[in-house]
């Protein structure tokens, strides 16, 4: 999620992503077909796995046929010596069945795990390339559930559900042919049974898929609530709102429970029907079979073989409801996965990026820049309505404006976290949209007001700003940012800081983020109120160190304090979506009452602290 503050001018626009499939039915086959590009490399192994499973199942079907020969042969003729051959055949079938099921598992496990790994790598890579505007709209929990639990659901389906859907249908077909060969009259009863089973499966399939999708979305919402509660635990405890969020979580959990119970009821009705209908068919065949044996038109061995084969079809029949539920779970998981994968990457490098010619001066210019968020209502104007600003090479400009005026949003345009919706931003005479994106972001470093740190070592966090840096570079950047506290950490640069850096104070986190921004000595430095969390003494030391950095760097600094403004060569006042005035601090104080009022009020607040 975006860490920029006024990018939470996105504040009230909501956080729930669009969910086109929540209450709509998409055929499961159509959804699962979308997996083919990922599954294609695993298809040979899955086909071999299905063949092995089918062969193993047919071994079980063959058992009753061997028993038929035993009953109608050696037993009827009282020739016990004739039992050796069929006995050996039964033993061989049992061993072969076990080996084939072992082979089935070994053939499918590794390829399906590779499919899951490829899909997870693909969605992670896509999430990194998606624009910040996408992450503004999607809760983290929803994205996590798609990248973790949904992919696990798809893997289980590919490794088991898909294989046994084929195997069980093929087994039922082969078994039905065998039954018809043993007794066409009794076999016809079993065949007719399939008609209402198919009708019931179609009836419950669409209802279950809608419920499966709703359940998976609710799991994502719960994950989001847990993530927000953990990250905001200090706020919840400080305001005594833990119980309130616990009640919200319990209410959401009850909603998920209700959906899961409804799913269970649908499966129960389907499964009950799937069991009852075959029982009726078996009862009828048993009755008519006994009549035929009594009348002499069927041997006892044939009747035993018929029911042995029929009973071996119970698993393929009984599993239909369960396998259809697994199929629909996988189809819903696939739809959720591709909702993210199909989200367009709107901020990209051009087909033929410009190769900047040396020397690079860092001359930054805003020309009639306009910006509005994609979901801003049509009746509301642009947030930025024509920004014109020239930041000369090596110059520092302080950007000042009232809260909500778009300062942070403007700084987010410089390295294309968002793209302008009008006008252009030019770096050294070239539109920044013509640069290779990675190259542009190496040339422009950013330090946000809300510093984001990762659960990694101090070294790794600082070197995000310059991966090729050495330990000496890290220490130099830390010294520049007045982050001397690192030397006192238990393992120095190797000290692992907790998630979001919450084991550090706000000022310490901000200084590490500042070190990360300055370590590569970028051409352009964008600082979003980088000193807001520092005490007055540390602020003074950091400002003094920053002066040496800003001397040779083009800088755009969002400023809320007079002390920060004094770092700048010039000040730009942002009001009404435009730059209303530009000048030195002294000139602006003398000639611009809006600037004077804004800075005076903030200075008074700062002094009061």
Number of C-alpha atoms within 10 A of each C-alpha: 12 17 14 20 18 19 21 15 17 17 11 7 14 11 14 12 14 10 13 10 15 19 13 13 16 16 14 20 11 11 18 18 12 14 18 11 9 17 20 11 14 19 16 14 18 25 16 16 27 26 17 23 26 24 19 25 22 21 20 20 24 20 20 24 19 18 19 20 17 22 19 15 16 16 14 13 11 12 11 12 8 14 17 12 12 17 14 11 15 19 13 12 20 15 13 16 21 13 14 20 19 15 16 26 17 13 21 23 18 14 21 26 18 16 22 24 15 14 19 18 13 14 18 15 12 17 18 11 14 19 21 20 19 18 17 21 18 18 22 19 20 21 21 15 24 26 22 12 15 23 23 20 20 26 22 18 22 25 22 20 21 20 22 22 19 16 23 24 16 16 24 24 14 14 21 20 16 20 24 17 13 18 16 15 14 22 21 16 17 22 17 11 17 17 10 13 20 12 10 17 18 12 12 17 21 17 16 22 28 20 23 25 26 20 22 24 22 20 20 22 23 21 20 20 20 16 15 14 17 12 14 12 13 13 13 16 11 10 8 11 13 16 11 11 15 14 12 14 18 13 12 17 16 12 14 20 14 13 18 17 12 15 19 15 13 19 19 14 14 23 19 13 18 24 17 12 16 22 14 14 19 19 12 14 22 17 11 14 24 15 13 15 15 12 10 10 10 16 18 19 22 22 22 18 25 27 18 20 24 22 16 21 23 16 13 19 20 19 18 21 25 15 19 23 24 21 25 28 24 29 29 31 27 23 24 26 22 15 16 18 18 9 13 12 14 13 16 16 17 12 9 9 14 15 10 13 7 6 7 12 16 25 21 27 22 20 16 17 22 22 23 19 18 9 10 13 11 8 6 8 12 18 20 25 20 20 23 17 19 16 19 17 19 20 22 26 28 28 26 23 24 16 12 16 20 23 25 25 24 24 22 22 17 27 22 19 17 21 22 21 15 17 17 22 26 19 25 17 12 16 16 23 22 17 21 17 17 11 13 18 18 16 17 21 25 26 24 22 22 19 21 19 21 15 14 16 18 24 20 20 24 26 22 15 23 21 12 9 15 12 11 9 17 24 20 16 24 25 17 24 28 24 23 14 12 19 13 9 14 10 12 14 19 14 16 20 19 14 13 15 21 16 12 12 12 15 19 21 23 27 30 25 27 30 27 26 26 27 24 22 19 23 21 31 24 25 23 26 21 27 24 18 18 18 10 14 9 17 21 16 13 21 21 15 15 17 15 11 18 22 13 18 23 25 31 25 28 26 26 24 21 14 15 19 22 17 21 21 16 20 27 24 22 22 21 15 22 21 19 16 16 19 16 17 20 11 12 19 16 11 12 15 11 17 23 15 12 16 21 15 12 15 16 11 11 13 9 7 6
